[in-house]
Amino acid sequence: NVPQYSQYQFFLYETITEQRKKGKTFDQIADWLSKEGYLYVRGKKFRDAHVHSILKKKRLKDEKLERDYPEVRSDFSLEIYDKTILNE
């Protein structure tokens, strides 16, 4: 049960990834985003920690979704009683 990213969050992630490929640091990316008029998802000016957090959380989410979980089976029984018969 994983919440989906908004279009803005995904846009920020893609933009930050492109800037990182160009060799920019987190601080440089935060300054660039602020100059371009973008705000952090919660409406604040960008800081380097925000940039790092966006990349880290997306990476962790992707790793979690790609992980293989072993199938677990256990002994389970279910008994169903029709109470309408018992009440008569």
C-alpha positions as CSV (number, residue, x, y, z in Angstrom):
1,N,0.0,0.0,0.0
2,V,2.2,2.8,-1.3
3,P,1.0,6.4,-1.9
4,Q,1.5,7.6,-5.4
5,Y,3.7,10.6,-6.2
6,S,1.9,13.7,-7.4
7,Q,2.9,15.1,-10.8
8,Y,4.9,17.9,-9.1
9,Q,6.8,15.4,-6.9
10,F,7.7,13.3,-9.9
11,F,8.7,16.4,-11.8
12,L,11.0,17.5,-9.0
13,Y,12.5,14.0,-8.9
14,E,13.1,14.0,-12.6
15,T,14.6,17.5,-12.6
16,I,16.9,16.8,-9.7
17,T,18.1,13.6,-11.4
18,E,18.9,15.4,-14.6
19,Q,20.8,18.1,-12.6
20,R,22.8,15.4,-10.8
21,K,23.8,13.8,-14.1
22,K,25.2,17.1,-15.1
23,G,27.5,16.9,-12.0
24,K,25.8,19.5,-9.8
25,T,25.9,19.2,-6.0
26,F,22.8,19.1,-3.8
27,D,23.4,22.7,-2.8
28,Q,23.8,23.9,-6.4
29,I,20.6,22.1,-7.4
30,A,18.7,23.7,-4.4
31,D,19.9,27.1,-5.5
32,W,19.0,26.5,-9.1
33,L,15.5,25.3,-8.2
34,S,14.9,28.3,-5.9
35,K,16.1,30.7,-8.7
36,E,13.7,29.1,-11.1
37,G,10.8,29.7,-8.6
38,Y,10.2,26.1,-7.5
39,L,9.2,25.4,-4.0
40,Y,9.7,22.3,-1.9
41,V,6.6,20.0,-1.8
42,R,5.6,21.6,1.6
43,G,5.9,25.1,0.2
44,K,9.3,26.1,1.5
45,K,12.4,27.3,-0.4
46,F,14.7,24.5,-1.4
47,R,17.7,23.5,0.7
48,D,20.3,20.9,-0.1
49,A,18.7,18.5,2.5
50,H,15.4,18.7,0.6
51,V,17.1,17.7,-2.7
52,H,18.9,14.8,-1.0
53,S,15.7,13.7,0.7
54,I,13.8,13.6,-2.5
55,L,16.4,11.4,-4.2
56,K,16.9,9.1,-1.2
57,K,13.2,8.5,-0.6
58,K,12.5,7.7,-4.2
59,R,15.5,5.3,-4.3
60,L,14.3,3.5,-1.1
61,K,10.8,3.2,-2.4
62,D,12.0,1.8,-5.7
63,E,14.2,-0.8,-3.9
64,K,11.3,-1.8,-1.7
65,L,8.9,-2.3,-4.6
66,E,11.5,-4.3,-6.6
67,R,12.4,-6.6,-3.7
68,D,11.2,-10.2,-3.9
69,Y,9.4,-11.4,-0.9
70,P,9.4,-15.2,-0.2
71,E,6.1,-16.9,-0.3
72,V,5.0,-18.0,3.2
73,R,2.4,-20.6,3.7
74,S,1.0,-21.7,7.0
75,D,-1.6,-24.1,8.3
76,F,-4.9,-22.3,8.4
77,S,-8.4,-23.4,8.9
78,L,-11.6,-21.5,8.8
79,E,-14.8,-22.8,10.3
80,I,-18.1,-21.1,9.5
81,Y,-21.2,-21.5,11.5
82,D,-24.6,-20.6,10.3
83,K,-26.2,-18.9,13.4
84,T,-29.6,-18.9,11.9
85,I,-29.8,-22.6,12.4
86,L,-28.7,-22.3,16.0
87,N,-31.3,-19.7,16.9
88,E,-34.3,-21.8,15.8
